[in-house]
């Protein structure tokens, strides 16, 4: 056990007779580690991107609510009357007359 551990620490497994097999395993493990690190960086980048987009959605939703309340305020009859009164238009004092049209069609 002690001799095996000492051989590993000295690196004899890299220069022994079956070293190509060990080197291939080391290269394969290094490749997997590189892929794993790249994948985790990509996932972190996407998490940050999602958080930024969520913040933007919240801001846009707040802006939409503000705009909708402004439009509702502008649609009120009192607001419209005040705006057109500034331009010289006032509501009619005489109520409108209803016009009724009778058709002359002969009923069969």
N, C-alpha and C positions, 0 to 999 in steps of 0.2 A: 504494500500500500504506500509506504513512504517512498520507495524507489519510483513507483508510477507517478506520484505527485511531483517528485523532483524532476522526472523526465518531462512532464508537462510544463513545469515552470522554466526549465532550460530551453524548451522549444524543440526537443528532439523529435516530436511527432511531425514536425515540418520538414525534417531532412532524412527521415527513415525511409525504408524501402516502399512503404505504402503512403508516402507523402503526397502524390498526385491526388489520391482520393481525399485526403485531408484538405488540400488546397482547394479542390472543387467545392467541398462543403463550406469552407470559409468564404469563398467568393459568393456562393449561393446565399449564405446567411447575410453577408454584407449587402447584397442586392435586395434581399427581403427587408432589411432594416432601412435601406434608402427609400424603398417604395412605401414603407409604413410611415416614415417621417414625412415624406411628401404628401401622403394621404391625410395625415393629421393636420399639416399646415393648410391644405386645401379645405378641410372641414372647418378649421378655425376661421379662415377667411370668409367662408360662406355664413358662419354664425354671426360674424360682425356685420356682414352685408345685410342679413335678415334683420338684425337689430336696427340698423340705420333705416331700412325701408319701413319698419314698423313705426319708427319715430316720424318719418315723413308722412305716413298714412294718418297718424294722429293729428299732425299739424294741418294736413289738408282737410280732415274731417272737421276740425275746429273752424277752419276758414269757411267751409261749406255752411256750417250751422250759422255763423255770423252773417254770411251773405243771404241766407234764406230768411233770417229774422229781419234784415234790412229790407228785403223785397216785400215781405209781408207787411211791414210798416208802411212802405210806399204804396201798397195796394189799397190801403184803407181809404174810405170815401172822404173823410175829413182831410187827410193829407193831400189827396187829389184836388179837393176844392180849394185848399190853400195855395197850391201850386198854380192852378189856372186863374185864381183871383189875382195873383201877382201879374198875370199877363192880360188882365182886363176882362176875363170871362167870369160871369156870375150865373148862378142857377136861375132859371126862368121863374118869374113870379106868377105867371099864368099856367095852370096845369095843362098838360097836353089833352087834345080832344081825340076821342077814339073814332075811327072811320070804319063804318060797316059797309061792305059791298054785298049787294044782293045779286044773285045770278038769275038770268032770265031763261035758263034752260027749262025746257018742257019736260015734265016728268011723264014717263010712259008707263 
